Amino acid sequence: MSVSNGDTVKVEYTGKLSDGSVFDSSEGDEPLEFTLGEGQLIPGFEDAVEGMEVAEEKTVTIEADDAYGQKNDDFIQEFPKDSLPDEIPAEKGQQLQLQNQDGQAIPGMITQVTDDKITVDMNHPLAGKDLTFDIKVVDIQ
């Protein structure tokens, strides 16, 4: 039996960047469970799992467009430094939770700090990056 659309699948995986550094892994944790075709994961990962069989292993490189997309300059914005609450330090690398007009939370990271402004990047941290996954199917339902 091979994985097809609508199947619930359990996989073990390790995700790496092009420099070989690991950004995510199921090692030491429960396998990742998802239903193929429901869009719960990045498209390239779902495409890679489709057609695999239980105990099959593969390594696949997913280009940025089929992962988290390319970086979007519209998601990088400047804000007055004094718009930050006092308890949040205005430091490069600081993670933030912003809200859009609908009240939805949007994660961001401060990428630049000047005397009166901060620059916040709201792109996904893996946007613009090709990702390599080692994948092993452990169960198909």
Backbone torsions as a table, in degrees:
resi	resn	phi	psi	omega
1	MET	NA	130.7	178.0
2	SER	-113.7	157.2	-177.1
3	VAL	-67.0	129.9	175.2
4	SER	-137.3	168.5	-177.1
5	ASN	-51.0	132.4	179.2
6	GLY	93.0	-13.6	178.0
7	ASP	-73.9	142.8	170.2
8	THR	-90.7	127.2	-170.5
9	VAL	-124.9	146.1	170.5
10	LYS	-117.7	128.7	-179.7
11	VAL	-131.6	148.4	166.5
12	GLU	-99.2	142.5	-175.5
13	TYR	-152.3	157.7	168.1
14	THR	-136.3	127.8	178.9
15	GLY	-105.7	131.8	-178.1
16	LYS	-128.6	151.1	172.7
17	LEU	-85.6	173.0	-177.0
18	SER	-62.5	-22.7	177.8
19	ASP	-85.2	2.5	178.3
20	GLY	91.0	-7.4	-179.5
21	SER	-72.9	140.8	-178.4
22	VAL	-84.9	127.7	177.5
23	PHE	-105.8	-17.9	178.5
24	ASP	-164.6	149.2	179.8
25	SER	-160.4	150.0	174.0
26	SER	-92.2	-2.5	-178.0
27	GLU	-57.1	131.4	-178.4
28	GLY	77.9	8.1	-178.3
29	ASP	-134.1	176.4	175.2
30	GLU	-68.0	149.7	174.1
31	PRO	-59.6	153.7	176.3
32	LEU	-74.6	127.7	178.8
33	GLU	-113.8	131.1	178.1
34	PHE	-154.6	164.1	176.4
35	THR	-104.2	119.2	-177.4
36	LEU	-62.7	131.6	176.5
37	GLY	98.0	-6.3	-180.0
38	GLU	-90.4	-0.8	176.7
39	GLY	72.3	24.2	179.9
40	GLN	-74.6	-23.1	-176.9
41	LEU	-122.3	170.9	178.1
42	ILE	-61.6	145.5	-174.6
43	PRO	-56.0	-41.8	-177.9
44	GLY	-63.0	-32.9	179.0
45	PHE	-70.1	-45.8	178.3
46	GLU	-60.9	-43.0	178.7
47	ASP	-60.3	-38.7	-178.4
48	ALA	-67.1	-36.2	-176.9
49	VAL	-77.5	-31.3	-178.6
50	GLU	-57.6	129.5	178.9
51	GLY	91.6	-10.6	178.0
52	MET	-74.3	158.1	178.1
53	GLU	-115.0	164.0	178.3
54	VAL	-57.2	135.2	-179.5
55	ALA	77.5	-5.4	177.2
56	GLU	-73.2	141.2	178.1
57	GLU	-123.9	146.6	174.8
58	LYS	-155.0	158.9	172.9
59	THR	-117.0	130.3	-176.9
60	VAL	-135.7	140.6	173.6
61	THR	-104.2	126.6	-178.2
62	ILE	-109.2	120.8	179.6
63	GLU	-68.4	153.6	-176.0
64	ALA	-49.9	-39.6	-178.1
65	ASP	-62.7	-28.2	178.7
66	ASP	-100.2	8.0	178.1
67	ALA	-113.1	-104.8	-178.5
68	TYR	-104.8	13.0	177.7
69	GLY	78.6	178.3	177.8
70	GLN	-82.8	157.4	174.2
71	LYS	-62.4	140.3	180.0
72	ASN	-114.0	115.5	-178.6
73	ASP	-59.9	-23.8	178.4
74	ASP	-67.8	-19.0	179.9
75	PHE	-90.2	7.6	175.7
76	ILE	-112.5	116.8	-174.2
77	GLN	-134.9	154.6	176.0
78	GLU	-100.6	144.2	177.2
79	PHE	-134.4	152.7	173.6
80	PRO	-61.2	136.5	-179.0
81	LYS	-58.9	-35.2	-178.0
82	ASP	-76.8	0.9	175.8
83	SER	-80.8	-12.6	176.3
84	LEU	-75.8	140.0	172.8
85	PRO	-61.1	151.0	-176.1
86	ASP	-57.8	-31.1	-176.3
87	GLU	-78.4	-7.8	178.8
88	ILE	-103.5	118.2	-179.7
89	PRO	-71.1	139.1	177.4
90	ALA	-86.8	76.5	-177.3
91	GLU	-126.1	142.8	175.7
92	LYS	-57.7	133.3	-179.2
93	GLY	94.1	-10.9	179.4
94	GLN	-66.2	128.8	176.8
95	GLN	-82.7	141.4	-180.0
96	LEU	-130.6	157.7	168.7
97	GLN	-117.6	112.7	177.6
98	LEU	-101.9	168.4	176.3
99	GLN	-125.7	138.1	174.3
100	ASN	-85.0	-175.6	-176.9
101	GLN	-63.1	-24.7	-179.9
102	ASP	-87.5	1.0	179.9
103	GLY	84.6	5.0	178.2
104	GLN	-75.0	139.5	178.1
105	ALA	-75.4	135.0	177.5
106	ILE	-126.6	119.2	177.9
107	PRO	-74.2	147.8	177.6
108	GLY	-150.3	166.2	178.2
109	MET	-134.9	135.7	176.4
110	ILE	-71.5	124.1	-178.4
111	THR	-110.0	-15.7	179.8
112	GLN	-155.2	143.1	178.7
113	VAL	-132.1	128.7	172.6
114	THR	-117.7	-174.8	-179.0
115	ASP	-59.4	-35.1	-175.3
116	ASP	-126.7	-1.0	-177.4
117	LYS	-135.7	155.9	168.5
118	ILE	-123.7	147.9	173.7
119	THR	-108.8	128.4	-177.2
120	VAL	-118.6	128.2	177.2
121	ASP	-100.8	117.5	-178.7
122	MET	-103.1	10.9	172.9
123	ASN	-69.1	154.3	172.9
124	HIS	-60.4	140.6	-178.7
125	PRO	-56.2	-24.5	-179.7
126	LEU	-99.4	6.0	177.4
127	ALA	-61.8	139.4	177.9
128	GLY	82.1	4.4	-176.7
129	LYS	-115.3	138.7	170.4
130	ASP	-80.3	139.9	-174.5
131	LEU	-121.4	139.3	176.9
132	THR	-112.9	131.0	179.6
133	PHE	-122.2	134.1	164.8
134	ASP	-94.4	122.6	-173.7
135	ILE	-125.9	137.1	172.6
136	LYS	-133.6	124.9	177.1
137	VAL	-81.2	125.6	180.0
138	VAL	-109.6	-17.3	179.3
139	ASP	-162.7	143.8	174.4
140	ILE	-129.6	130.2	178.7
141	GLN	-122.9	NA	NA
